[in-house]
Amino acid sequence: MIEGGKVHYNGQRCKPSKVVEPGATIRLAQGSDEKVVVVLALSDKRLAAPLAQQLYQETAESLAERERMAQQRRYAREPALAIGHGRPTKRGRRELDEARHGWNERWSASLDE
């Protein structure tokens, strides 16, 4: 598996702007997803996505691996993704600090005094 945001052209690391040729194998990684495609043909001009998708084909192994990873994410969700609220507010931060450190000495309920 390669790191996110990286591109491999015929097994070698390259920049995303590399010029490709038909028959080349390209491994694309974005985040935790990885896709391996084989270039079937090239176009002289920019095309709409449905037409551009006809110029390459994803390998069967890549499709199976991406489906397996999707099922794994579906059944075993990442705990950090459940937070979803971002950074706490100033008030929330005070509440967290108070919960973490408990009551301060001034408000102690001990009988030692």
CNS distance restraints for C-alpha pairs under 8 A (distance, minus, plus):
assign (resid   1 and name CA) (resid  34 and name CA) 7.59 0.50 0.50
assign (resid   2 and name CA) (resid   6 and name CA) 6.90 0.50 0.50
assign (resid   2 and name CA) (resid  29 and name CA) 6.53 0.50 0.50
assign (resid   2 and name CA) (resid  34 and name CA) 7.79 0.50 0.50
assign (resid   3 and name CA) (resid  29 and name CA) 6.52 0.50 0.50
assign (resid   3 and name CA) (resid  30 and name CA) 7.81 0.50 0.50
assign (resid   3 and name CA) (resid  31 and name CA) 7.61 0.50 0.50
assign (resid   3 and name CA) (resid  32 and name CA) 7.94 0.50 0.50
assign (resid   4 and name CA) (resid  29 and name CA) 4.84 0.50 0.50
assign (resid   4 and name CA) (resid  30 and name CA) 4.43 0.50 0.50
assign (resid   4 and name CA) (resid  31 and name CA) 4.48 0.50 0.50
assign (resid   4 and name CA) (resid  32 and name CA) 6.37 0.50 0.50
assign (resid   4 and name CA) (resid  33 and name CA) 7.65 0.50 0.50
assign (resid   5 and name CA) (resid  28 and name CA) 7.41 0.50 0.50
assign (resid   5 and name CA) (resid  29 and name CA) 5.30 0.50 0.50
assign (resid   5 and name CA) (resid  30 and name CA) 4.72 0.50 0.50
assign (resid   5 and name CA) (resid  31 and name CA) 6.72 0.50 0.50
assign (resid   6 and name CA) (resid  13 and name CA) 7.61 0.50 0.50
assign (resid   6 and name CA) (resid  14 and name CA) 7.97 0.50 0.50
assign (resid   6 and name CA) (resid  15 and name CA) 7.86 0.50 0.50
assign (resid   6 and name CA) (resid  16 and name CA) 7.77 0.50 0.50
assign (resid   6 and name CA) (resid  28 and name CA) 6.27 0.50 0.50
assign (resid   6 and name CA) (resid  29 and name CA) 5.47 0.50 0.50
assign (resid   6 and name CA) (resid  30 and name CA) 7.23 0.50 0.50
assign (resid   7 and name CA) (resid  13 and name CA) 6.08 0.50 0.50
assign (resid   7 and name CA) (resid  14 and name CA) 5.91 0.50 0.50
assign (resid   7 and name CA) (resid  15 and name CA) 6.51 0.50 0.50
assign (resid   7 and name CA) (resid  16 and name CA) 6.05 0.50 0.50
assign (resid   7 and name CA) (resid  26 and name CA) 7.07 0.50 0.50
assign (resid   7 and name CA) (resid  27 and name CA) 5.74 0.50 0.50
assign (resid   7 and name CA) (resid  28 and name CA) 4.88 0.50 0.50
assign (resid   7 and name CA) (resid  29 and name CA) 6.52 0.50 0.50
assign (resid   8 and name CA) (resid  12 and name CA) 5.07 0.50 0.50
assign (resid   8 and name CA) (resid  13 and name CA) 4.40 0.50 0.50
assign (resid   8 and name CA) (resid  14 and name CA) 5.66 0.50 0.50
assign (resid   8 and name CA) (resid  26 and name CA) 5.70 0.50 0.50
assign (resid   8 and name CA) (resid  27 and name CA) 5.01 0.50 0.50
assign (resid   8 and name CA) (resid  28 and name CA) 6.70 0.50 0.50
assign (resid   9 and name CA) (resid  13 and name CA) 6.34 0.50 0.50
assign (resid   9 and name CA) (resid  14 and name CA) 6.29 0.50 0.50
assign (resid   9 and name CA) (resid  24 and name CA) 7.09 0.50 0.50
assign (resid   9 and name CA) (resid  25 and name CA) 6.06 0.50 0.50
assign (resid   9 and name CA) (resid  26 and name CA) 4.76 0.50 0.50
assign (resid   9 and name CA) (resid  27 and name CA) 6.60 0.50 0.50
assign (resid  10 and name CA) (resid  24 and name CA) 6.10 0.50 0.50
assign (resid  10 and name CA) (resid  25 and name CA) 5.02 0.50 0.50
assign (resid  10 and name CA) (resid  26 and name CA) 6.14 0.50 0.50
assign (resid  11 and name CA) (resid  25 and name CA) 7.67 0.50 0.50
assign (resid  11 and name CA) (resid  26 and name CA) 7.75 0.50 0.50
assign (resid  11 and name CA) (resid  27 and name CA) 7.78 0.50 0.50
assign (resid  14 and name CA) (resid  18 and name CA) 6.75 0.50 0.50
assign (resid  20 and name CA) (resid  24 and name CA) 6.87 0.50 0.50
assign (resid  20 and name CA) (resid  39 and name CA) 7.99 0.50 0.50
assign (resid  21 and name CA) (resid  39 and name CA) 7.10 0.50 0.50
assign (resid  21 and name CA) (resid  41 and name CA) 7.69 0.50 0.50
assign (resid  21 and name CA) (resid  42 and name CA) 7.28 0.50 0.50
assign (resid  22 and name CA) (resid  38 and name CA) 7.91 0.50 0.50
assign (resid  22 and name CA) (resid  39 and name CA) 5.03 0.50 0.50
assign (resid  22 and name CA) (resid  40 and name CA) 5.24 0.50 0.50
assign (resid  22 and name CA) (resid  41 and name CA) 5.18 0.50 0.50
assign (resid  22 and name CA) (resid  42 and name CA) 6.72 0.50 0.50
assign (resid  23 and name CA) (resid  38 and name CA) 6.06 0.50 0.50
assign (resid  23 and name CA) (resid  39 and name CA) 5.19 0.50 0.50
assign (resid  23 and name CA) (resid  40 and name CA) 5.91 0.50 0.50
assign (resid  23 and name CA) (resid  41 and name CA) 7.90 0.50 0.50
assign (resid  24 and name CA) (resid  38 and name CA) 5.70 0.50 0.50
assign (resid  24 and name CA) (resid  39 and name CA) 5.46 0.50 0.50
assign (resid  25 and name CA) (resid  36 and name CA) 6.99 0.50 0.50
assign (resid  25 and name CA) (resid  37 and name CA) 5.80 0.50 0.50
assign (resid  25 and name CA) (resid  38 and name CA) 4.58 0.50 0.50
assign (resid  25 and name CA) (resid  39 and name CA) 6.55 0.50 0.50
assign (resid  26 and name CA) (resid  36 and name CA) 5.70 0.50 0.50
assign (resid  26 and name CA) (resid  37 and name CA) 5.36 0.50 0.50
assign (resid  26 and name CA) (resid  38 and name CA) 6.31 0.50 0.50
assign (resid  26 and name CA) (resid  39 and name CA) 7.67 0.50 0.50
assign (resid  27 and name CA) (resid  34 and name CA) 7.12 0.50 0.50
assign (resid  27 and name CA) (resid  35 and name CA) 5.77 0.50 0.50
assign (resid  27 and name CA) (resid  36 and name CA) 4.38 0.50 0.50
assign (resid  27 and name CA) (resid  37 and name CA) 6.49 0.50 0.50
assign (resid  28 and name CA) (resid  34 and name CA) 5.66 0.50 0.50
assign (resid  28 and name CA) (resid  35 and name CA) 5.19 0.50 0.50
assign (resid  28 and name CA) (resid  36 and name CA) 6.29 0.50 0.50
assign (resid  29 and name CA) (resid  33 and name CA) 5.79 0.50 0.50
assign (resid  29 and name CA) (resid  34 and name CA) 4.32 0.50 0.50
assign (resid  29 and name CA) (resid  35 and name CA) 6.39 0.50 0.50
assign (resid  30 and name CA) (resid  34 and name CA) 6.37 0.50 0.50
assign (resid  33 and name CA) (resid  66 and name CA) 6.98 0.50 0.50
assign (resid  34 and name CA) (resid  62 and name CA) 7.59 0.50 0.50
assign (resid  34 and name CA) (resid  66 and name CA) 7.13 0.50 0.50
assign (resid  35 and name CA) (resid  58 and name CA) 7.16 0.50 0.50
assign (resid  35 and name CA) (resid  62 and name CA) 5.77 0.50 0.50
assign (resid  35 and name CA) (resid  63 and name CA) 7.68 0.50 0.50
assign (resid  35 and name CA) (resid  66 and name CA) 7.50 0.50 0.50
assign (resid  36 and name CA) (resid  58 and name CA) 5.79 0.50 0.50
assign (resid  36 and name CA) (resid  59 and name CA) 6.05 0.50 0.50
assign (resid  36 and name CA) (resid  62 and name CA) 5.60 0.50 0.50
assign (resid  37 and name CA) (resid  56 and name CA) 6.35 0.50 0.50
assign (resid  37 and name CA) (resid  57 and name CA) 5.39 0.50 0.50
assign (resid  37 and name CA) (resid  58 and name CA) 4.15 0.50 0.50
assign (resid  37 and name CA) (resid  59 and name CA) 5.79 0.50 0.50
assign (resid  38 and name CA) (resid  56 and name CA) 5.59 0.50 0.50
assign (resid  38 and name CA) (resid  57 and name CA) 5.37 0.50 0.50
assign (resid  38 and name CA) (resid  58 and name CA) 6.29 0.50 0.50
assign (resid  38 and name CA) (resid  59 and name CA) 7.07 0.50 0.50
assign (resid  39 and name CA) (resid  55 and name CA) 6.36 0.50 0.50
assign (resid  39 and name CA) (resid  56 and name CA) 4.46 0.50 0.50
assign (resid  39 and name CA) (resid  57 and name CA) 6.66 0.50 0.50
assign (resid  40 and name CA) (resid  55 and name CA) 5.25 0.50 0.50
assign (resid  40 and name CA) (resid  56 and name CA) 4.97 0.50 0.50
assign (resid  40 and name CA) (resid  57 and name CA) 6.97 0.50 0.50
assign (resid  41 and name CA) (resid  55 and name CA) 5.03 0.50 0.50
assign (resid  41 and name CA) (resid  56 and name CA) 6.94 0.50 0.50
assign (resid  42 and name CA) (resid  55 and name CA) 6.43 0.50 0.50
assign (resid  43 and name CA) (resid  47 and name CA) 7.90 0.50 0.50
assign (resid  43 and name CA) (resid  55 and name CA) 7.95 0.50 0.50
assign (resid  47 and name CA) (resid  51 and name CA) 6.08 0.50 0.50
assign (resid  47 and name CA) (resid  52 and name CA) 5.64 0.50 0.50
assign (resid  48 and name CA) (resid  52 and name CA) 6.07 0.50 0.50
assign (resid  49 and name CA) (resid  53 and name CA) 6.03 0.50 0.50
assign (resid  50 and name CA) (resid  54 and name CA) 6.93 0.50 0.50
assign (resid  51 and name CA) (resid  55 and name CA) 7.35 0.50 0.50
assign (resid  52 and name CA) (resid  56 and name CA) 7.62 0.50 0.50
assign (resid  53 and name CA) (resid  57 and name CA) 7.54 0.50 0.50
assign (resid  58 and name CA) (resid  62 and name CA) 6.61 0.50 0.50
assign (resid  58 and name CA) (resid  63 and name CA) 6.80 0.50 0.50
assign (resid  59 and name CA) (resid  63 and name CA) 6.38 0.50 0.50
assign (resid  60 and name CA) (resid  64 and name CA) 6.20 0.50 0.50
assign (resid  61 and name CA) (resid  65 and name CA) 6.10 0.50 0.50
assign (resid  62 and name CA) (resid  66 and name CA) 6.08 0.50 0.50
assign (resid  63 and name CA) (resid  67 and name CA) 6.18 0.50 0.50
assign (resid  64 and name CA) (resid  68 and name CA) 6.16 0.50 0.50
assign (resid  65 and name CA) (resid  69 and name CA) 6.15 0.50 0.50
assign (resid  66 and name CA) (resid  70 and name CA) 6.10 0.50 0.50
assign (resid  67 and name CA) (resid  71 and name CA) 6.26 0.50 0.50
assign (resid  68 and name CA) (resid  72 and name CA) 6.21 0.50 0.50
assign (resid  69 and name CA) (resid  73 and name CA) 6.16 0.50 0.50
assign (resid  70 and name CA) (resid  74 and name CA) 6.12 0.50 0.50
assign (resid  71 and name CA) (resid  75 and name CA) 6.17 0.50 0.50
assign (resid  72 and name CA) (resid  76 and name CA) 5.72 0.50 0.50
assign (resid  72 and name CA) (resid  77 and name CA) 7.82 0.50 0.50
assign (resid  73 and name CA) (resid  77 and name CA) 5.29 0.50 0.50
assign (resid  73 and name CA) (resid  78 and name CA) 7.38 0.50 0.50
assign (resid  77 and name CA) (resid  81 and name CA) 7.48 0.50 0.50
assign (resid  78 and name CA) (resid  82 and name CA) 7.36 0.50 0.50
assign (resid  79 and name CA) (resid  83 and name CA) 7.54 0.50 0.50
assign (resid  88 and name CA) (resid  92 and name CA) 5.30 0.50 0.50
assign (resid  88 and name CA) (resid  93 and name CA) 5.73 0.50 0.50
assign (resid  89 and name CA) (resid  93 and name CA) 5.99 0.50 0.50
assign (resid  90 and name CA) (resid  94 and name CA) 6.35 0.50 0.50
assign (resid  91 and name CA) (resid  95 and name CA) 6.37 0.50 0.50
assign (resid  92 and name CA) (resid  96 and name CA) 6.18 0.50 0.50
assign (resid  93 and name CA) (resid  97 and name CA) 6.17 0.50 0.50
assign (resid  94 and name CA) (resid  98 and name CA) 6.09 0.50 0.50
assign (resid  95 and name CA) (resid  99 and name CA) 6.09 0.50 0.50
assign (resid  96 and name CA) (resid 100 and name CA) 6.01 0.50 0.50
assign (resid  97 and name CA) (resid 101 and name CA) 6.04 0.50 0.50
assign (resid  98 and name CA) (resid 102 and name CA) 5.35 0.50 0.50
assign (resid  98 and name CA) (resid 103 and name CA) 6.71 0.50 0.50
assign (resid  99 and name CA) (resid 103 and name CA) 7.98 0.50 0.50
assign (resid 103 and name CA) (resid 107 and name CA) 6.13 0.50 0.50
assign (resid 103 and name CA) (resid 108 and name CA) 6.52 0.50 0.50
assign (resid 104 and name CA) (resid 108 and name CA) 6.55 0.50 0.50
